[in-house]
Amino acid sequence: MKKEAKHLFEKGMNSLLLSIDHFNRPWDCGRIEAVLIFLNHSFEMLLKAAILHKGGRIRERRAKQTIGFDQCVRKALSDGGLKFISDEQAVALQTINSLRDAAEHHLVALSEQHLAVQMLTGLTLFRDVTLRVFGKNITADLPQRAIAVSTTPPTDLAALFAHEVDEVKKLLRPGTRKALEAQAKLRGLSIVEGAIKGERVQPSEGELSALGNQIAKGSTWEQVFPGVASITLTATGTGPSIDLRITKKEGIPITLVPEGTPGAAVVAVKRVDDLGFYTMGLNQVAEKIGLTAPKALALIRHQKLQSNPECFKEVRVRSQVFKNYSAKAVSQLIEAKATVDMNAVWKQYGSSRAGAR
């Protein structure tokens, strides 16, 4: 192993051990943040060590800084001479990285099982990459006590998200006054959803409020988080030696996101179920944003949402065509409604003439 690669790998191992250490601590002071920060750092060091070991570069010409996390993942995934991770492994990496961003820069709440998913998939992935690139089994370098331990190790992603959404619903019950706690929990779930779909933008308060409204009104977790519904977990082993890996469900492709796409990560699970994403008709959208259907349509036209494929699509079911909107459309409309002059919007876009235009 090259000298620089060896030092980077050692730093990665140190951060992995610190992540495991914080995961296993019996008190919660800063625990979630420490686990995610150290786990993310361990992978950045591992990826750079692996790229160097395989003859790649971690600095652009004349650059003072080494390449960032996303560029490391892209090299490891798509550089023909270096490739050493799979699409699913890239999804796991960008999920950990996105959660770390939220933990370090804002508020995020993960349940014990959700944190265990990230820790166990991370430990499994670190071991898989190390074995593939360096031919080295890290188990030999870990103290016997340094194992990610969970009293209830999760192996079913569907059950986990169903439980999390149910907990959010309880927090949003009338009179509970726990909207902030619900948003912190939703932020973690939404970040996982965004990472899976290849989006790196942290969710806004409006987007989190829209998700909360969907859940409060009875939407299923699959409707709220269709990206998560497209992957699953596979587990081998039992107890503290469990291996946990993210896999895509059959028939659902993972695609490379073009480099330079604003707000995009490296890979994304391609959406194949339009009705699972564009879940609402105009009347449902109007109800969620507190407007009549005609005024909601005027605001939609003002925001040009019908030209945004992330917000609107005409979905064909047999001989019928439905004009449906996504949760992202609702969140953008909620934010727009708070800032625009609705009288002016209605005057310009509310008439049938405006509709014809």
C-alpha positions in Angstrom: 0.0 0.0 0.0 1.3 3.5 -0.9 2.4 5.6 2.0 -0.2 8.3 1.6 -2.9 5.7 1.1 -1.8 3.8 4.2 -2.0 7.0 6.3 -5.5 7.8 4.9 -6.7 4.2 5.6 -5.4 4.4 9.2 -7.3 7.6 9.7 -10.4 6.0 8.2 -10.1 3.1 10.6 -9.6 5.4 13.6 -12.8 7.3 12.7 -14.7 4.0 12.2 -13.7 2.9 15.7 -14.7 6.3 17.1 -18.1 6.0 15.4 -18.6 2.5 16.8 -17.5 3.7 20.2 -20.0 6.5 20.3 -22.7 4.2 19.0 -22.1 1.8 21.9 -22.0 4.5 24.6 -24.7 4.2 27.3 -25.5 7.9 27.3 -27.0 10.0 24.5 -25.2 13.3 24.8 -24.2 14.2 21.2 -24.3 10.5 20.3 -26.2 10.7 17.0 -24.1 13.6 15.7 -20.8 11.9 16.7 -21.8 8.6 15.1 -22.7 10.2 11.8 -19.7 12.6 11.7 -17.1 10.0 12.5 -18.8 7.4 10.2 -18.8 9.9 7.3 -15.2 10.9 7.9 -14.1 7.2 7.9 -15.6 6.7 4.4 -14.0 9.8 3.0 -10.6 8.6 4.2 -11.3 5.1 3.0 -12.4 6.2 -0.5 -9.3 8.4 -0.9 -7.0 5.6 0.2 -8.6 3.2 -2.2 -8.4 5.7 -5.1 -4.7 6.2 -4.5 -4.1 2.5 -4.0 -5.7 1.8 -7.4 -3.6 4.4 -9.2 -6.1 7.3 -9.2 -5.7 10.9 -8.1 -7.3 12.7 -5.2 -6.2 16.2 -6.2 -7.0 18.0 -9.4 -4.1 19.6 -11.2 -2.8 22.7 -9.3 -5.5 22.3 -6.7 -4.6 22.9 -3.1 -7.4 20.8 -1.7 -8.2 17.2 -2.3 -11.4 16.2 -4.0 -14.6 16.2 -1.9 -16.8 13.3 -0.8 -19.1 13.3 -3.8 -16.2 13.3 -6.3 -14.7 10.4 -4.4 -17.9 8.4 -4.7 -18.2 9.3 -8.4 -14.6 8.1 -9.1 -15.1 4.9 -7.1 -18.4 4.2 -9.0 -17.8 5.4 -12.6 -14.1 5.6 -13.3 -13.5 2.5 -15.4 -9.9 2.0 -14.2 -10.8 2.6 -10.6 -14.3 1.3 -10.1 -14.6 -0.5 -6.8 -18.2 0.2 -5.5 -21.6 -0.8 -6.7 -24.6 1.5 -7.4 -26.3 0.3 -4.1 -23.1 1.0 -2.2 -23.1 4.6 -3.6 -26.6 5.0 -2.3 -25.5 3.9 1.1 -22.6 6.3 1.1 -24.6 9.4 0.0 -27.2 8.6 2.6 -24.7 8.6 5.4 -23.1 11.8 4.0 -26.4 13.6 3.7 -27.4 12.7 7.3 -24.0 13.9 8.5 -24.7 17.3 6.8 -27.9 17.7 8.7 -26.4 16.5 12.0 -23.4 18.9 11.7 -25.3 21.9 10.4 -28.8 21.8 11.8 -31.2 19.5 13.7 -31.9 15.8 12.9 -33.5 13.2 15.1 -33.0 9.5 14.4 -34.6 6.7 16.3 -32.4 4.0 17.8 -33.3 1.6 15.0 -32.7 4.2 12.3 -29.3 5.0 13.7 -28.6 1.2 13.9 -29.4 0.9 10.2 -26.8 3.5 9.3 -24.2 2.1 11.7 -24.6 -1.5 10.6 -24.8 -0.8 6.9 -21.8 1.5 7.3 -19.7 -1.1 9.1 -20.6 -3.8 6.5 -19.8 -1.4 3.6 -16.4 -0.4 5.1 -15.5 -4.1 5.5 -16.7 -4.9 1.9 -14.7 -2.1 0.3 -11.6 -2.8 2.3 -11.7 -6.5 1.4 -12.3 -5.8 -2.3 -9.6 -3.1 -2.7 -6.9 -4.1 -0.2 -7.7 -7.8 0.3 -7.8 -7.0 4.0 -10.5 -8.1 6.5 -10.9 -5.3 9.0 -12.3 -7.8 11.6 -8.7 -8.8 12.4 -7.9 -5.1 13.2 -11.0 -4.4 15.4 -10.8 -5.2 19.1 -13.3 -7.9 19.9 -15.4 -5.5 21.9 -15.5 -3.0 19.0 -18.7 -4.2 17.4 -21.8 -2.2 16.6 -24.3 -3.5 19.0 -28.1 -3.0 18.9 -30.6 -4.7 21.2 -33.1 -4.7 18.3 -31.1 -4.8 15.1 -33.4 -3.8 12.2 -33.5 -5.8 9.1 -36.7 -4.7 7.5 -36.6 -1.1 6.0 -40.4 -1.2 5.3 -41.2 -1.9 9.0 -38.7 0.7 10.1 -40.2 3.5 8.0 -43.8 2.4 8.8 -42.9 2.7 12.5 -41.2 6.1 12.0 -44.1 7.5 10.1 -46.5 6.3 12.8 -44.3 8.1 15.4 -44.5 11.3 13.4 -48.3 11.0 13.2 -48.4 10.7 17.0 -46.3 13.8 17.4 -48.6 15.8 15.1 -51.8 15.0 16.9 -53.8 18.1 17.7 -52.8 19.6 21.1 -49.5 17.8 21.4 -47.4 20.9 20.4 -44.6 18.7 19.2 -44.3 20.0 15.6 -40.6 20.8 16.1 -39.8 17.2 17.3 -41.9 15.9 14.3 -39.9 18.0 11.9 -36.6 16.9 13.3 -37.6 13.2 12.9 -39.0 14.0 9.4 -35.8 15.7 8.4 -33.9 12.4 8.9 -36.4 10.4 6.9 -36.6 13.0 4.2 -32.8 13.1 3.9 -32.7 9.4 3.4 -35.4 9.7 0.7 -33.5 12.5 -1.0 -30.2 10.7 -0.9 -31.8 7.6 -2.5 -33.3 9.8 -5.3 -30.0 11.5 -5.9 -30.9 14.9 -4.3 -28.5 16.6 -2.0 -30.7 19.6 -1.0 -31.6 19.6 2.7 -35.4 19.8 3.1 -36.9 23.2 3.9 -39.4 23.8 6.7 -42.1 24.1 4.1 -41.3 20.8 2.6 -41.2 19.2 6.0 -44.6 20.7 6.9 -46.0 19.4 3.6 -44.7 15.9 4.5 -46.2 16.2 8.0 -49.6 17.2 6.5 -49.6 14.2 4.2 -48.9 11.9 7.2 -51.4 13.6 9.4 -54.1 13.0 6.7 -53.4 9.3 6.4 -50.9 8.9 3.6 -48.9 5.7 3.8 -45.2 5.7 4.2 -44.8 4.4 0.6 -46.7 7.4 -0.7 -44.7 9.9 1.4 -41.3 8.2 0.7 -41.5 6.4 -2.6 -37.7 6.4 -3.0 -37.2 4.4 0.2 -39.9 2.0 -1.0 -37.7 1.2 -4.0 -34.9 -0.3 -1.9 -34.6 -3.0 0.8 -32.1 -4.4 3.3 -30.5 -7.8 3.1 -29.0 -9.3 6.2 -26.7 -12.2 6.9 -25.6 -13.4 10.3 -27.3 -12.8 13.6 -26.9 -10.7 16.7 -23.9 -8.4 16.9 -22.2 -10.0 13.9 -25.1 -9.1 11.6 -24.2 -7.8 8.1 -26.6 -5.3 6.6 -26.5 -4.1 2.9 -28.8 -1.9 0.9 -30.2 -3.5 -2.3 -32.6 -2.3 -4.9 -35.8 -4.0 -5.5 -36.1 -6.1 -8.7 -36.9 -4.1 -11.8 -36.0 -0.7 -10.3 -32.8 0.8 -11.9 -30.2 3.0 -10.3 -28.8 5.6 -12.6 -25.7 7.9 -12.6 -26.7 11.5 -12.1 -24.9 13.8 -14.6 -21.9 15.6 -13.0 -22.7 19.3 -12.3 -26.4 18.8 -11.9 -27.4 21.4 -9.3 -28.4 19.9 -6.0 -27.7 16.4 -7.2 -25.6 13.6 -5.6 -23.9 10.8 -7.6 -26.6 8.2 -8.2 -30.4 8.1 -8.0 -33.0 5.4 -7.9 -35.1 6.0 -11.0 -38.7 6.5 -10.3 -40.9 4.0 -12.1 -44.2 4.4 -10.2 -45.6 7.8 -11.3 -48.8 7.4 -9.2 -46.6 6.7 -6.2 -44.9 10.0 -6.7 -47.5 12.3 -8.3 -50.1 11.4 -5.7 -52.5 14.4 -5.7 -55.0 16.0 -8.0 -55.8 19.7 -8.0 -58.5 19.4 -5.4 -56.2 17.6 -3.0 -53.5 20.2 -3.6 -56.0 23.0 -2.9 -57.1 21.5 0.3 -53.5 21.1 1.6 -52.5 24.7 0.9 -55.8 26.2 2.1 -57.2 27.7 -1.2 -60.0 27.0 -3.5 -59.2 24.8 -6.5 -59.4 27.8 -9.0 -57.1 29.9 -6.8 -54.7 27.0 -6.3 -54.5 26.6 -10.1 -53.8 30.3 -10.5 -50.9 29.9 -8.0 -49.7 26.8 -9.8 -49.6 28.8 -13.1 -47.8 31.7 -11.4 -45.1 29.4 -10.1 -45.0 27.6 -13.5 -45.2 24.2 -11.7 -46.8 22.4 -14.6 -43.5 22.8 -16.5 -41.5 21.3 -13.6 -41.3 17.5 -13.9 -40.6 17.2 -10.2 -43.9 18.8 -9.4 -46.4 17.9 -12.1 -47.1 15.1 -14.6 -50.0 14.0 -16.7 -50.3 10.3 -15.7 -52.1 8.0 -18.1 -54.0 5.0 -16.6 -55.5 3.0 -19.5 -57.6 5.4 -21.4 -57.8 8.1 -18.8 -55.3 11.0 -18.2 -54.9 12.4 -14.7 -53.2 15.8 -14.0 -51.3 15.0 -10.8 -49.0 16.8 -8.5 -46.2 15.7 -6.1 -45.5 16.5 -2.5 -42.7 18.9 -3.7 -45.3 20.9 -5.6 -47.3 21.3 -2.3 -44.3 22.5 -0.4 -43.4 25.0 -3.1 -47.0 26.3 -3.1 -47.1 26.7 0.7 -43.9 28.8 0.5 -45.2 30.8 -2.4 -48.5 31.5 -0.8 -46.8 33.1 2.2 -44.9 35.6 0.0 -47.0 36.5 -3.0 -50.0 38.8 -3.4 -52.8 36.3 -4.1 -55.1 39.1 -5.4 -52.5 40.0 -8.0 -51.9 36.3 -8.8 -55.7 35.7 -9.3 -56.0 38.8 -11.4 -53.3 37.6 -13.8 -53.7 33.9 -13.8 -57.2 33.2 -12.5 -59.3 33.9 -15.5 -60.1 31.5 -18.3 -58.2 33.7 -20.6 -55.0 33.3 -18.5 -55.6 29.5 -18.6 -55.8 29.6 -22.4 -52.6 31.5 -22.5 
